[in-house]
Amino acid sequence: MDWSDSAEQAAFRTKVQGVIDQMPDRYKAGEGDWERDRNNEDAGRREDARKWTESLAQEGWVAPHWPKEYGGAGLSPMEQFIFKMEMARADAPSVGGQGVSQLGPTLIVHGTEEQKAEHLPKILSGEVDWRQGYSEPGAGSDLASLQTRAIRDGDDYVINGQKIWTSLAHLADWLYVLARTDPDAPKHRGISFLLMDKHTPGISIRPLIDMSGRHHFNETFFEDVRVPASNRVGDENRGWYVGMTLLDFERSNITGAVSSRRTLDDLREYLKTSEGKQRAPGYAQNRLNVADRYIETDVMFNFSFRIISMQDRGLIPNYEASVSKLFNSEMNQKIALTGTRVFGLYGQIHDSADQRAPMKSKLTNQYLVSVSSTIAAGTSEIQRNIIATRGLGLPRG
Ligand SMILES: Cc1cc2nc3c(=O)[nH]c(=O)nc-3n(C[C@H](O)[C@H](O)[C@H](O)COP(=O)(O)OP(=O)(O)OC[C@H]3O[C@@H](n4cnc5c(N)ncnc54)[C@H](O)[C@@H]3O)c2cc1C
């Protein structure tokens, strides 16, 4: 299979690289994080986020997959793939968070004209950051059993309940939430999709610090929160189908393939340096493990290309997306494990500022952070179930 660019694709790739070249210096050094920068107390970081948003917005590349009429770039699947690949190669931060990847496409399909006019421009300008309130302490893989209750009262819903694992909710401005509006209906049919200003009275957010020391997750509590009924997206009790609208074309996981290859390249180069030779005990097994990880990144590239070639032909990847997600997340963990093992006891140094830490603890940190990658967006067990039933035709239950 020849995956090289056509003349048009090569020209588009060059154009993307040109815009990426204008990234703020801190972003070029791999330190960009739009969500943490945009309201940062450091004015320089705020300015970096603003400038980068502006550079992407000029091309419509804040939301490359949205239709042009809504302010996106209307790129073809192959152009989106090239765009994502170049962004990942340069470690360039995307802008707009889940507003761009999830809420915007959902509103474009299910929202009213008023909802689109109100929310889409603020997502594109970076003014409003959105986060997802789906999971609950008793509802993760079996999301449809969620218990957060929304009761209609005049022109409002009154919300009570709790969400968990609400990523970056502390940095967001608005939340999109699934809540139960009919407790007597079969579980998928009694749910509505609601938009909430995070500053509405009765919403409280409590941090959950993960084992790497990061504040990424939160618990989100709703106590008599009043949300206008006009903030419901889609029909009452049909929110499950709204919430499952997946228009994100990043199902190829090309970002994962590219950044894993970068990490391995960095590891390979470091192992050749005198410091690297000194930090790595040099067991023959290390070489074999690093070679295995290289093979796996090659496999991952091919999974990514398979998905994009399907999307380019108008097909919707199904179990193929599960294969790609499963393989990518497990590969990510294996690379981190290999990286920490290669360095023996040095691999346990977590503090990136420690002079003895190999590669500024990059792989040790990845080891801790990547544990959650096989849980997020559908656990590996759920992905295997999909592959077994939809891909292999094995019976359920
Ligand atoms: C990095 C990360 C970010 C996240 N961000 C968000 C967010 O922003 N908003 C949000 O709402 N949620 C978020 N989540 C939550 C995520 O959606 C859930 O963690 C996930 O759906 C799994 O649910 P659970 O944690 O309740 O585990 P459970 O569903 O309780 O699963 C526990 C174990 O049982 C297994 N299991 C469950 N059902 C089956 C089955 N049918 N067959 C075989 N095994 C099964 C699972 O694989 C798992 O090993 C995030 C999670 C992570 C890790």
The ligand as an SDF file (V2000), in Angstrom:
LIG
                    3D

 53 58  0  0  0  0  0  0  0  0999 V2000
   -8.8230    9.8960   31.2020 C   0  0  0  0  0  0  0  0  0  0  0  0
  -10.3140    9.8290   31.4150 C   0  0  0  0  0  0  0  0  0  0  0  0
  -11.0940   10.9280   31.1000 C   0  0  0  0  0  0  0  0  0  0  0  0
  -12.4720   10.8850   31.3170 C   0  0  0  0  0  0  0  0  0  0  0  0
  -13.2120   12.0180   31.0760 N   0  0  0  0  0  0  0  0  0  0  0  0
  -14.5360   12.0140   31.2930 C   0  0  0  0  0  0  0  0  0  0  0  0
  -15.3210   13.2010   31.0990 C   0  0  0  0  0  0  0  0  0  0  0  0
  -14.7890   14.2610   30.7560 O   0  0  0  0  0  0  0  0  0  0  0  0
  -16.6420   13.1500   31.3340 N   0  0  0  0  0  0  0  0  0  0  0  0
  -17.2590   12.0060   31.7220 C   0  0  0  0  0  0  0  0  0  0  0  0
  -18.4790   12.0250   31.8590 O   0  0  0  0  0  0  0  0  0  0  0  0
  -16.5570   10.8600   31.9560 N   0  0  0  0  0  0  0  0  0  0  0  0
  -15.2060   10.8430   31.7560 C   0  0  0  0  0  0  0  0  0  0  0  0
  -14.4640    9.7120   32.0040 N   0  0  0  0  0  0  0  0  0  0  0  0
  -15.1270    8.5310   32.5580 C   0  0  0  0  0  0  0  0  0  0  0  0
  -15.1640    7.3390   31.6050 C   0  0  0  0  0  0  0  0  0  0  0  0
  -16.1220    7.5450   30.6050 O   0  0  0  0  0  0  0  0  0  0  0  0
  -15.4570    6.0830   32.4490 C   0  0  0  0  0  0  0  0  0  0  0  0
  -14.3870    5.9200   33.3660 O   0  0  0  0  0  0  0  0  0  0  0  0
  -15.5820    4.8540   31.5920 C   0  0  0  0  0  0  0  0  0  0  0  0
  -16.7360    4.9080   30.8050 O   0  0  0  0  0  0  0  0  0  0  0  0
  -15.6210    3.5610   32.4530 C   0  0  0  0  0  0  0  0  0  0  0  0
  -16.5880    3.6530   33.4390 O   0  0  0  0  0  0  0  0  0  0  0  0
  -16.2490    3.3730   34.9750 P   0  0  0  0  0  0  0  0  0  0  0  0
  -14.9990    4.1100   35.3450 O   0  0  0  0  0  0  0  0  0  0  0  0
  -17.4750    3.6600   35.7610 O   0  0  0  0  0  0  0  0  0  0  0  0
  -15.9060    1.8390   35.0520 O   0  0  0  0  0  0  0  0  0  0  0  0
  -16.9710    0.6000   35.0300 P   0  0  0  0  0  0  0  0  0  0  0  0
  -17.9130    0.7850   33.8920 O   0  0  0  0  0  0  0  0  0  0  0  0
  -17.5270    0.4960   36.4210 O   0  0  0  0  0  0  0  0  0  0  0  0
  -16.0110   -0.5820   34.7270 O   0  0  0  0  0  0  0  0  0  0  0  0
  -15.2240   -1.2400   35.7350 C   0  0  0  0  0  0  0  0  0  0  0  0
  -14.5490   -2.4420   35.0910 C   0  0  0  0  0  0  0  0  0  0  0  0
  -15.5460   -3.3600   34.6040 O   0  0  0  0  0  0  0  0  0  0  0  0
  -15.3490   -3.6400   33.2290 C   0  0  0  0  0  0  0  0  0  0  0  0
  -16.6490   -3.8060   32.5520 N   0  0  0  0  0  0  0  0  0  0  0  0
  -17.7320   -2.9900   32.6530 C   0  0  0  0  0  0  0  0  0  0  0  0
  -18.7250   -3.4370   31.8490 N   0  0  0  0  0  0  0  0  0  0  0  0
  -18.2430   -4.5340   31.2120 C   0  0  0  0  0  0  0  0  0  0  0  0
  -18.7930   -5.4170   30.2440 C   0  0  0  0  0  0  0  0  0  0  0  0
  -20.0220   -5.2680   29.7540 N   0  0  0  0  0  0  0  0  0  0  0  0
  -18.0080   -6.4660   29.8050 N   0  0  0  0  0  0  0  0  0  0  0  0
  -16.7250   -6.6310   30.2720 C   0  0  0  0  0  0  0  0  0  0  0  0
  -16.1680   -5.8090   31.2080 N   0  0  0  0  0  0  0  0  0  0  0  0
  -16.9150   -4.7700   31.6590 C   0  0  0  0  0  0  0  0  0  0  0  0
  -14.6340   -2.4070   32.6920 C   0  0  0  0  0  0  0  0  0  0  0  0
  -13.9110   -2.7080   31.5090 O   0  0  0  0  0  0  0  0  0  0  0  0
  -13.7180   -2.0540   33.8570 C   0  0  0  0  0  0  0  0  0  0  0  0
  -12.5530   -2.8390   33.8230 O   0  0  0  0  0  0  0  0  0  0  0  0
  -13.0830    9.7220   31.8280 C   0  0  0  0  0  0  0  0  0  0  0  0
  -12.2870    8.6150   32.1570 C   0  0  0  0  0  0  0  0  0  0  0  0
  -10.9310    8.6640   31.9670 C   0  0  0  0  0  0  0  0  0  0  0  0
  -10.0970    7.4770   32.3650 C   0  0  0  0  0  0  0  0  0  0  0  0
  1  2  1  0
  2  3  1  0
  2 52  2  0
  3  4  2  0
  4  5  1  0
  4 50  1  0
  5  6  2  0
  6  7  1  0
  6 13  1  0
  7  8  2  0
  7  9  1  0
  9 10  1  0
 10 11  2  0
 10 12  1  0
 12 13  2  0
 13 14  1  0
 14 15  1  0
 14 50  1  0
 15 16  1  0
 16 17  1  0
 16 18  1  0
 18 19  1  0
 18 20  1  0
 20 21  1  0
 20 22  1  0
 22 23  1  0
 23 24  1  0
 24 25  2  0
 24 26  1  0
 24 27  1  0
 27 28  1  0
 28 29  2  0
 28 30  1  0
 28 31  1  0
 31 32  1  0
 32 33  1  0
 33 34  1  0
 33 48  1  0
 34 35  1  0
 35 36  1  0
 35 46  1  0
 36 37  1  0
 36 45  1  0
 37 38  2  0
 38 39  1  0
 39 40  1  0
 39 45  2  0
 40 41  1  0
 40 42  2  0
 42 43  1  0
 43 44  2  0
 44 45  1  0
 46 47  1  0
 46 48  1  0
 48 49  1  0
 50 51  2  0
 51 52  1  0
 52 53  1  0
M  END
$$$$
